Amino acid sequence: MMKQKTALMSLVALLSFAVLPSANAATTATVTLTATVQSAFSISVGSATAALSLTPGATPDTTTSTVTVVSNDGAGYNISVEADSANSDSSLYKSTAPTASIAADVPGNVTTNSNKWSLHVSAAPGSCGTCTTDEAFDGDGTTDEAVATSANRMAFNSSTTATQDWTVTYKAAVNGVLPAGAYLTTVTYTLASGVGS
């Protein structure tokens, strides 16, 4: 009897040591990945100069500038325009004697013998579905405005754009009385965030 009890206890002991531990619970580690998109916001012109060749009494002459915008601003952008001459106005001004000026006006008023100049802007057809030329500078003859010494919105885009070109057309005409010489003004284009007003 004693031998049987000892054997049973030995079996129990062996069984107790043979029980395997339970599997480990799953555990995790996380990484929060962030990406910062850098701002791309710039305006440039294809050439720093634009030239008109004006023949007295002739039909208006025209020339163009290409204004290029790069913007990933989600609020969109707007371009304003202003012109300043040495005469403290927006005219094309001849500063050497005898001084004279060619007044800024709307495109429809720049006609033969008018002694006036204008500008209007357009985006390449079909190049930008969200691009809009401001009514003041679309040159359509309705509520057009002359460029002034203070900045006014010329165009805007409600979306982002990798690269968008705007074509600005300058036009001028003079009569036979205006003195010959070089007439100058500085046209400034400013890019700002948001569509503006």
ABEGO torsion letter per residue (X at the ends): XAAAAAAAAAAAAAAAAABBBBBBBBBBBBBBBBBBBBBBBBBBBABABBBBBBBBGBBBBBBBBBBBBBBABAAEBBBBBBBBBAAGBABBBBABOBBBBBBBBBAAABBBGAGBBBBBBBBBBGABAABBBBAAAAGAGBGBBBBBABBBBABBBABBBABBBBBBBBBBBBBAABBBEBBBBBBBBBBBBEAEX
